[in-house]
Amino acid sequence: MNLLCKCIYIKKKLIVLSFVLSYSCYNQNLSEYNFDFEEAPNNFNKLSKGWKYWGNYDFETDTISHSGKFAAKITSDSLGGTSGAIYYMIPKRYSGKTIQLSGYMKTKDVSDGFAGLLLSIEGESSVFDNMESRNISGTKDWEIYSITLDYPRGAEEIYLGGILTGTGEVWFDDFQLSIDGKVIQTLKPIKKQTYLANKDDEFDSGSNIKLSTKLGKNEIQNLAALCNVWGFLKYYHPEIGKGNYNWDYELFRFIPKIINVKDKYQFNQLIIDWIHELGVLKICKECKDTSSEAILQPDFSWMQNNSILNISLKNELLKIYNNRHQGLHYYVQSKKYTRNPIFNENSYYRMSYPDEGFRLLTLFRYWNIIKYFFPYRHLIEKNWDNVLLNYIPQFINSKNELEYELVVLRLIAEIGDSHANIQDGGEKIDSLKGRFYSPLHTRFINESLVVVDYYNPELKSKVGLEIGDVITKIGSKKIQRIVDSISKFYPASNKAARLRDISQDILRSHKKEIRIEYTRNSDKFIKNIPLYSKNNLNIYKWYPNTGGKSYKFLKDSIGYITLASIKMEDIDIIKEKFKMAKGIIIDIRNYPSTFVAFALGSYFVQSSTPFVKFSSMNLNNPGEFKLTKNLEIPKGDYTFTGKVVVLVNEYTQSQAEYTAMALQAGNNVTVVGSSTAGADGNLSTIFLPGGIRTAISGIGVYYPDGRETQKIGIIPDIRVIPTIEGIQKRNDEVLQKAVLLLDSIR
């Protein structure tokens, strides 16, 4: 799934999926969870035990309560920010048909938004509700509210809490969660297989690791070597794969032994002893050599080239590889149909600013996941071993929560994947960017920041800029200088996708106005422009063609389809309506609202036609990726014989790119536009300490002839980039080129 779409989807639902929820029963004898907020912190500026927050508002434990001593309170900032939520997570599985969250809520002067309870269930499928449709605002005394949802099969986590958008204050108290009418504390979770790793809780309150902020070369190299060995053992050693060890906590036990060791023999012997403590290896009769057809092989160059490791340790590691774990793995599994990895990792979400050990764990975990399970690791621009050496001191020296989030974001950006970003847990970064937004929708055109629209047209008179104006400075800084300074914090597969994402943030500020310089034709201007809270802007207008009917005639003989609003029931209508058209334009400068790659693609092929193949991991040999057989677009009942033009640009990402590939299988298809985002393939989620959630493209996507799509994207047959002059005249030059192509058909 497209990260761009995912971000839009999450933001549009007010980060519902970011809000990790839970519940609490008022009956203290049953209370397993702190749902009545009675476990209050000493400092009332913090939330009650187990609760976290998202957003820029104020969050606290308050003495105004429905019952007991305390309740949770959210207060908007005085200027009216976007939204804020409190949340709690239950990482347990239950069975049932329906799930209901109830709780008491009190509001004061809520306006320009709403208040509500929040319930989200995550697993094989996801459901949620935040009561937005009920539009609760104004001032109301304590009232009980509830949300009822179908309980999805395969649910892994339950998130509950409360939300406030716009301005005002809201209190929450006495949550209760029930499944099929029975409060959750009285229910037995579905038992997962009992793993010894789950019983190890020694470091739940902290790693107790204390490292010098001035690590020498020897200490950094020791830690890098340990990271390699730790990751190798994690994914290959049978006892760890069986879940017999909490490998996070084993790291915390081992680091103090190794960090200051200067003698190489002692270093190697400590690791050999550690390996022997894991248990005796059994001969693996099922272990196979890496396939000769593998496009990526396990990379053990670190083992051969590392001068710290001696021959005895290398032999121990080789023995483990030859008798490695097979089958179901505790820390990583393969999704049933798509075969992208599913990682079983603890996010330690209560640790908003992880200590030194957990910060180092973040680096070790992420670095090894990329090393063994990222299908595009061969496309990473920097040497991945050097990345490890570079980031060890950065993680250790992160002085606060913001610095930690920033170094995590920079590490994520190193892999060059537009699917990768901080999706949850980046509150400090979001706050750093500023809570006020420009009403201008801007876009980089030939590296110039151009005004292409207004989120709210009625604000044009207050702002004063025209469509097509070019912003050259913000404050005293040139746009290019700003872009150069922040690019490392914007993970992206290519430059087009990175500039797309930067354009959405570049005019944000903590102040309610910013000073800009801009040009209009050859004239230069300086102006202070007003900024607004996101909640007061139609901020999603930048995402083209998000509403209305998905199909129409541009001319009597030219049909137009936008996938941004397409529905499955539209397909048959489109096929009938456009049957006699001489050409069809399909606009994918957006994210498809429905998956139509096969349903629509079959309209344009004369016979079943291959259009894609994938690379997927071998769970029994981590690091190995093989290509699947080609997937085909089947022939439909009727084949359109006219010409088809597909429109793409940097907003074409993931499923949109996949759909473009499916359409390219057609007989008479031309792609027009500019570089797409270059990030395709199903997402695999990664949890990191401090409640951070990120993701990677979990499978590789290739054309049938083996051409890659990652970073490259869909290459237009005819390249058309909008011009500033065209934008000024409100001309859609990409669409105009498509019409011109079809008009030339006789």
NUKOL-432202 format. One record per residue (C-alpha): x, y, z. Coordinates in steps of 0.2 Angstrom, whole numbers, plus 5000, padded with zeros to 4 digits. Each point is the difference from the previous one (the first is absolute). Example, Ala and Ser with C-alpha at 12.3 -4.5 7.8 and 13.67 -1.06 7.14 Angstrom:
REM residues 2
     X     Y     Z
  5062  4978  5039
  5006  5017  4997
REM end
This chain:
REM residues 746
     X     Y     Z
  5000  5000  5000
  5006  5017  4996
  5008  5010  5014
  4993  5016  4993
  4983  4994  5000
  5002  4992  5017
  5006  5017  5007
  4985  5009  4992
  4988  4986  5006
  5007  5002  5018
  5000  5019  5000
  4983  5001  4992
  4993  4989  5014
  5010  5011  5012
  5014  4987  5003
  4987  4987  5006
  5012  4986  4996
  5014  5009  5009
  4989  5001  5016
  5004  4985  5010
  4985  4996  5011
  4995  4989  5014
  4987  5000  5014
  4997  4999  5018
  4986  4993  5012
  4994  5011  5014
  4999  4985  5011
  5017  5000  5008
  4999  4981  5004
  4999  4997  4982
  5012  5013  4993
  5014  4994  4991
  5002  5016  4990
  5001  5018  5006
  4984  5005  4992
  4994  5011  5014
  5016  5010  5001
  5002  4997  5019
  5018  4995  4998
  5005  5018  4999
  5018  5006  4998
  5008  5011  5012
  5000  5014  4988
  4983  5005  4993
  5007  5006  4984
  5003  4982  4995
  4987  4987  4996
  4995  4986  5011
  5009  4984  4999
  5000  4991  4984
  4992  5014  4990
  5009  5009  4986
  4995  5015  4989
  5002  5006  4983
  4999  5018  4994
  5005  5018  5005
  4987  5003  5013
  5002  4999  5019
  4997  4983  5008
  4998  4998  5019
  4992  4990  5014
  4987  5011  5008
  4991  5000  5016
  4983  5004  4991
  4994  4983  4998
  4984  4990  4997
  5004  4988  5015
  5015  4997  5011
  5014  5013  5001
  5006  5002  4982
  4996  5001  4982
  5009  5004  4984
  5000  5017  4992
  5004  5007  4983
  5001  5019  4998
  5003  5008  4983
  5012  5013  4998
  4994  5018  5001
  5002  5002  4981
  4991  4984  4995
  5011  4987  4994
  4995  4985  4990
  4996  4985  5012
  5006  4990  5015
  4996  4983  5007
  5004  4989  5015
  5002  4982  4997
  5003  4983  5008
  5004  4983  4992
  4995  4983  5004
  5012  4988  4991
  4989  4984  5002
  4989  4990  4989
  4982  4996  5003
  4986  4991  4991
  4982  5007  4998
  4989  5009  4987
  4998  5018  5007
  5011  5011  5011
  4993  5015  5009
  5009  5014  5009
  4990  5011  5012
  5006  5015  5010
  4996  5016  5008
  5004  5016  4992
  4998  5019  5005
  5003  5014  4988
  5003  5019  5002
  4999  5012  4985
  5004  4988  4987
  4999  5008  4983
  5007  4999  4982
  5002  4981  5003
  4993  4986  5011
  5003  4990  5016
  4998  4981  5000
  5005  4983  5006
  5012  4990  4989
  5001  4982  4997
  5011  4991  4987
  5003  4981  4998
  5016  4995  4990
  5004  4983  4993
  4998  4991  4983
  4986  5013  4997
  4997  5017  5009
  4984  5009  5006
  4999  5016  5010
  4988  5014  5005
  5004  5017  5008
  4982  5007  5001
  5004  5013  4987
  4983  4998  4992
  4991  5004  5016
  5007  5018  5000
  5001  5001  5019
  5004  5018  5004
  4996  5015  5012
  4998  4998  5019
  4993  4984  5007
  5001  4992  5018
  5005  4982  5002
  4991  4989  4988
  5003  4982  4996
  5004  4996  4982
  5004  4983  4991
  5007  4994  4984
  4996  4982  4993
  5009  4992  4986
  5001  4983  4992
  5015  4990  5008
  5011  4995  4986
  5008  4983  4998
  5018  4999  5004
  5000  5016  5011
  5016  5002  5008
  4999  5017  5009
  4986  5010  5008
  5002  5019  5001
  4988  5012  5009
  5000  5017  5007
  4993  5018  4996
  5002  5013  4988
  4998  5019  4998
  5001  5011  4984
  4998  5018  4999
  5000  5011  5016
  4993  4997  5017
  5003  4987  5014
  4994  4982  5003
  5001  4988  5014
  4999  4981  5000
  4997  4988  5014
  4993  4982  5004
  5004  4991  4983
  4993  4983  4998
  5003  4987  4986
  4990  4985  4997
  4999  4986  4987
  4983  4993  4996
  4994  5008  5015
  5013  4994  5012
  5012  5012  5008
  5018  4996  4994
  5007  4997  5017
  4989  4985  5002
  5005  4992  4984
  5015  4989  4997
  5011  5005  4985
  5003  4988  4986
  5015  4991  5006
  5015  5001  4989
  5013  4987  5000
  5009  5002  5016
  5018  5007  4997
  5013  5002  5013
  5005  5017  4992
  4983  5007  5006
  5004  4995  5018
  5016  5010  5001
  4996  5017  5008
  5016  5005  5008
  5002  5016  4990
  4982  5006  4999
  5004  5015  5010
  5017  5004  4991
  5015  4992  4993
  5012  5007  5013
  5013  5003  4986
  5011  5015  5003
  5012  5004  4986
  5012  5014  4998
  4995  5014  4988
  5018  5000  4994
  5002  4983  4993
  5017  4996  4993
  5003  4991  4983
  5002  4983  5010
  4984  5001  5009
  4990  5005  4984
  5008  4986  4990
  4996  4988  5014
  4982  5005  5000
  4999  4999  4981
  5007  4982  5001
  4988  4996  5014
  4985  5007  4989
  5005  4988  4986
  5002  4985  5011
  4984  5004  5010
  4990  5002  4984
  5007  4984  4992
  4996  4990  5016
  4982  5008  5001
  4995  4993  4983
  5011  4984  4998
  5002  4992  5017
  4986  4987  5003
  4998  5004  5018
  4997  5018  4997
  4988  4996  4985
  4990  4989  5012
  4997  5014  5012
  5010  4994  5014
  5009  5016  5003
  4995  5018  5001
  5014  5006  4988
  4998  5018  5005
  5003  4997  5018
  5015  4988  4996
  5008  5014  4991
  4998  5011  5016
  5008  4986  5010
  5015  4998  4988
  5004  5019  4996
  5008  5003  5017
  5012  4985  4997
  5006  5006  4983
  5000  5019  4999
  5017  5003  5008
  5009  4984  4994
  5016  5005  4991
  5007  4982  4998
  4994  4992  4984
  5002  4983  5007
  4989  5004  5015
  4987  5008  4989
  4999  4985  4989
  5000  4988  5015
  4986  5009  5009
  4989  4998  4984
  5004  4982  4998
  4995  4997  5018
  4984  5009  4997
  4996  4989  4985
  5004  4984  5010
  4988  5006  5014
  4986  5000  4987
  5000  4981  4999
  5007  4986  4990
  4996  5001  4981
  4991  4985  4991
  5005  4995  4983
  4988  5009  4988
  4995  4988  4986
  4988  5012  4992
  5012  5014  4998
  5004  5004  4982
  5013  5010  4991
  4995  5017  4993
  4991  4997  4984
  5010  5004  4984
  4984  5009  4994
  5001  5012  5015
  5001  5019  4995
  5006  5004  5017
  5011  4989  5011
  5004  5001  5019
  5015  5012  5002
  5013  4993  5012
  5014  5011  4994
  5000  5008  5017
  5005  4983  5007
  5014  4998  4988
  5007  5017  5000
  4998  5005  5018
  5018  5001  5007
  4992  4998  5018
  4993  4983  4997
  5012  4985  5001
  4999  4983  4991
  4993  4991  5016
  4985  5012  5000
  4997  5000  4982
  5000  4981  5000
  4987  5001  5014
  4989  5012  4989
  5002  4989  4985
  4994  4985  5010
  4985  5009  5005
  4996  5005  4982
  5001  4982  4994
  4989  4995  5014
  4988  5015  5000
  4982  5002  5006
  4987  4993  4988
  4981  5004  4999
  4990  5011  5011
  5011  5013  5008
  4997  5010  5016
  5006  5017  4994
  4995  4999  4982
  4986  4992  4990
  4995  5000  4982
  4983  5007  4995
  4989  4986  4993
  4996  5007  4982
  5012  5015  4997
  5015  4992  5009
  5006  5016  5007
  5008  4999  5017
  4990  5002  5016
  5011  5005  5015
  4996  4996  5017
  5009  5014  5010
  4996  5009  5016
  4998  5019  4997
  5003  5004  5019
  4987  5013  4997
  5000  5006  5018
  5018  5005  4998
  4997  5017  4991
  5019  5004  5001
  5009  4983  5001
  5015  4998  5011
  5018  4997  4992
  4997  4981  4999
  4983  5002  4992
  5007  5013  4988
  5014  4989  4995
  4987  4986  4998
  4991  5011  4987
  5015  5001  4989
  5004  4981  5002
  4982  4995  4996
  4997  5011  4985
  5018  4997  4993
  4998  4981  5000
  4982  5000  4994
  5006  5010  4984
  5015  4989  4998
  4990  4984  5000
  4982  5005  4995
  5000  5015  4989
  4998  4995  4982
  5009  5015  4993
  5015  5000  5011
  5011  4999  4985
  4993  5018  4995
  5006  5008  5016
  5012  5014  4995
  5011  4999  5015
  5010  4985  5006
  4989  4993  5013
  5014  4995  5011
  5007  5018  5000
  4982  5006  5004
  5001  4989  5016
  5017  5007  5005
  4994  5018  4997
  4983  4998  5010
  5006  4991  5016
  5007  5016  5008
  4985  5010  4993
  4987  4989  5009
  5010  4999  5016
  5003  5019  5000
  4981  5005  4997
  4997  5012  5015
  4981  5000  5000
  4985  4993  4991
  5001  5012  4986
  5018  4996  4996
  4995  4981  5001
  4986  5002  4988
  5011  5010  4988
  5014  4987  4999
  4987  4986  4998
  4992  5010  4985
  5017  5003  4993
  5004  4981  5001
  4984  4996  4992
  5004  5012  4986
  5016  4991  4996
  4991  4985  4992
  4992  5012  4986
  4982  4993  5001
  4985  5011  4999
  4990  4987  5009
  5012  5003  5015
  4996  5014  5012
  4996  5003  5019
  4981  4996  5000
  4998  4999  5019
  5010  5007  5014
  5007  5016  4991
  4991  5012  5010
  5015  5011  5004
  5005  5001  4982
  4982  5005  4995
  5001  5013  5013
  5017  5007  4994
  4992  5002  4983
  4987  5013  5006
  4982  4998  5004
  4995  5014  4988
  4998  4997  4981
  4999  5011  4985
  4984  5000  4990
  5011  4999  4984
  5001  4983  4991
  5018  5000  4993
  5009  4988  4989
  5018  5000  4994
  5001  5003  4981
  5017  4998  4993
  5006  5003  5018
  4991  5016  5002
  4987  5001  5014
  4984  5005  4991
  4983  5005  5006
  4988  4988  4991
  4984  5002  5010
  4992  5006  5016
  4994  4987  5013
  4986  5013  5004
  4996  5011  4985
  4992  5013  5011
  5016  5004  5009
  5008  5006  4984
  4996  5018  5003
  5008  4999  5017
  5016  4992  4994
  5002  5009  4983
  5010  4988  4990
  4995  4994  4983
  5000  4983  4992
  5017  4998  4992
  5010  5012  5012
  5017  4993  5004
  5005  5000  5018
  5019  5004  5001
  5003  5003  5018
  4993  4996  5017
  5006  5013  5012
  5018  5003  4995
  5003  4982  4994
  4999  4996  4981
  4989  4985  4996
  5014  4989  4994
  5010  5003  5016
  4985  4994  5010
  4998  4985  4989
  5018  4995  5002
  4999  5002  5019
  4985  4989  5002
  5001  4987  4986
  5008  4987  5012
  4984  5000  5011
  4989  4996  4985
  5001  4981  4996
  4997  4997  4981
  5004  4989  4986
  5004  5014  4988
  5002  5019  4999
  4982  5003  4993
  4992  4991  5015
  5011  5009  5013
  4996  5017  4992
  4982  4995  5000
  5000  4997  5019
  5011  5015  5004
  4988  5012  4991
  4986  4995  5012
  5011  5005  5015
  5011  5014  4994
  4988  5014  5005
  4995  4994  5017
  5005  5010  5015
  4997  5003  5019
  4995  5017  4996
  4983  5006  4992
  5009  5008  4986
  5016  4999  4990
  5010  5011  4989
  5003  4995  4982
  5008  5007  4985
  4992  4995  4983
  5000  5004  4982
  4986  5003  4988
  5006  5000  4982
  5016  5011  5001
  4994  5010  5016
  5006  4996  5017
  4989  5002  5016
  5002  4999  5019
  4985  4996  5011
  4995  4993  5016
  4987  4986  4997
  4988  4994  5014
  5000  4982  5005
  4986  4989  5007
  4997  4984  5011
  4998  4985  4989
  4983  4997  5006
  4994  5017  4992
  5007  4995  4983
  4995  4988  4987
  5017  4993  5001
  4997  4985  4989
  4995  5010  4985
  5018  4998  4993
  4995  4982  4997
  4992  5001  4983
  4983  4995  4994
  4995  4993  5017
  4981  5001  4997
  4986  4999  4988
  4996  4988  4986
  5016  4990  4994
  4995  5000  4982
  4995  5013  4986
  5002  5004  4982
  5012  5015  4997
  4994  5000  4982
  4988  4989  4991
  5013  4987  4996
  5012  5002  5015
  4996  4992  5016
  5008  5005  5017
  5002  4989  5015
  5008  5006  5017
  5005  4986  5012
  4999  5012  5015
  4981  4997  5001
  4997  4984  4990
  4989  4987  5008
  4999  4982  4995
  4982  5002  4994
  5006  5013  4987
  5010  4988  4990
  4986  4992  4991
  4992  5017  4996
  5017  5006  4994
  5002  4985  4988
  4983  5003  4993
  5000  5019  4999
  5018  5001  4992
  4998  4985  4989
  4999  5011  4984
  5012  5014  5006
  5016  5002  4989
  5010  5002  5016
  5000  5000  5018
  5011  5010  5013
  5003  4992  5017
  5006  5012  5013
  5011  4992  5013
  5007  5016  5007
  4992  4995  5016
  4998  4984  5011
  4986  4988  4994
  4985  5000  5011
  4997  4982  4995
  5011  4986  4994
  4996  4999  4982
  5017  4993  4992
  4992  4984  4994
  4982  5006  4998
  5004  5015  4989
  5016  4993  4993
  4991  4985  4992
  4990  5013  4989
  5016  5004  4990
  5009  4983  4997
  4996  4989  4985
  5006  4984  5010
  5006  4996  5017
  5016  5011  5001
  5014  4999  5013
  5003  5017  5008
  5010  4998  5017
  5010  4988  5010
  5006  5001  5018
  5015  4996  5011
  4996  4993  5016
  5011  4994  5015
  5004  4982  5005
  4996  4999  5018
  5010  4984  5002
  5016  5010  4993
  4998  5018  5006
  5008  5011  4987
  4995  4990  4985
  4988  5007  4988
  4993  4991  4984
  4989  5006  4986
  4983  4993  4998
  4992  4995  4984
  4991  5014  4990
  4983  5005  5005
  4988  5003  4985
  4986  5012  4996
  4986  4988  4994
  4990  5004  4984
  4983  5007  5004
  4983  4997  4991
  5004  5015  4988
  5016  5008  4995
  5001  5019  4997
  5008  5003  4983
  5003  5019  5001
  5015  5008  5007
  5003  5002  5019
  5011  5014  5008
  5005  4998  5018
  5004  5016  5010
  5013  4999  5014
  5011  5011  5011
  5008  5000  5017
  4983  4997  5009
  5000  4983  4991
  5006  4989  5013
  4999  4981  5005
  4983  4994  4996
  4999  5014  4987
  5016  4994  4992
  4995  4982  5001
  4983  5005  4991
  5010  5009  4987
  5011  4985  4996
  4984  4990  4998
  4993  5012  4988
  5017  5000  4990
  4996  4982  4996
  4987  5006  4988
  5002  5000  4982
  4999  5019  4996
  5006  5009  5015
  5010  5015  5002
  5006  5007  5017
  5001  5019  5001
  5007  5011  5014
  5015  5001  5011
  5010  4989  5013
  4989  4990  5012
  5005  4997  5018
  5009  4983  4997
  4993  4991  5015
  4990  4984  4996
  4996  4984  5010
  4991  4996  5015
  5004  5008  5016
  5009  4991  5015
  4998  5009  5016
  5015  5002  5012
  4998  5005  5019
  5014  5009  5008
  5003  5005  5019
  4991  5015  5006
  4984  4996  4991
  5007  5004  4982
  4991  4991  4986
  5008  5000  4982
  4999  4989  4985
  5010  4994  4985
  4995  4993  4983
  4999  4982  5005
  5001  4992  4982
  5009  5005  4985
  4990  5005  4984
  5007  4997  4983
  4994  5000  4982
  4999  4983  4991
  5017  5003  4992
  5008  5003  5017
  5000  5019  4999
  4999  5008  5018
  4987  5013  5005
  5007  5005  5017
  5008  5017  4999
  4997  5001  4981
  4981  4999  5001
  4989  5000  4984
  5010  5008  4986
  4989  5010  4989
  5000  4997  4981
  4998  5018  4998
  5007  5012  5013
  4989  5015  5004
  5004  5011  5015
  4989  5014  5004
  5007  5018  4996
  4997  5015  5011
  4992  5009  4985
  4988  4985  4999
  4996  5001  5018
  4997  5019  4999
  4987  4997  4986
  4992  4985  5010
  5005  4988  4986
  5002  4982  5004
  5014  4997  4988
  5001  4982  5003
  4982  4997  4996
  5001  5011  4985
  5014  4990  4993
  4989  4984  5002
  4986  5008  4991
  5011  5006  4986
  5007  4982  4998
  4982  4993  4999
  4994  5015  4989
  5014  4995  4987
  4991  4983  4998
  4990  4999  4984
REM end
